[in-house]
Amino acid sequence: MSNNNALRQSRANMAAPDTNLVGHGGVIDLAAYTAPLVLRTEKMEAYFGYLVRRLDNKIYASFLDSLAHEDITPARFTALSIIGANPGVRQVDIARVLDIARPAALKLVNQLVALGLVEAHPIPSDKRIGALALSEKGLAKLAEYECAVRDHEARICQGLSVRERQTLTTLLGKLLSS
C-alpha cells in the first residue's frame, strides 16, 4: 500500500509541477524572483562581431553627441567627405564605395542638397546624372565637422596609446579590404 501511495504522489508531482519554477530545468523561481543586477556577457565577449557591434554603437552615440547642434549623421558626414575629396562624383559612385543601395545614396545626397551642403550639376550627356560638389557652405561645414569628428575619435580612443590606435586602424582597414 505504501508503494501505491508513493507512486500516486510521484504521478501527482509530475502532473502538477511547481509553477513557480520556470525555465529549462527550473532555473528561475518566480516566487523569489529578482532581476539580475549585472548581466554576464563573458561568453559574448569572446565573439569579435559582438565587440565590433558594441563599439559601433558607442561610436555612433558619441558622434551624434559631438555634432548634436548640427543636422549631420555619420552617413551624411561620410558622403560629404567623399564628395569633398572627389568633386564630380556621382550618386552611384557613393552607393558603390559605401556599399549601400542606390536609393539610399539618392536619399543621402538629397538630404545634403536640402541642407545646402552639396550641389548637384546635371551632366550634359545624361541630365539624369548629377556631378556632385560641395557648396561654399558645405566646404566650411565639412571643415567644422572634421574637427568635431577628430575630437570625438580622440575621446573614443583615449584608452589606447598612439601605437595601439595605429595598429587598430591598420587591422580594421585590413578586415574591410578582405
Order of alpha helices (4+ residues) and beta strands (2+ residues): alpha-beta-beta-alpha-alpha-alpha-alpha-beta-beta-alpha-alpha
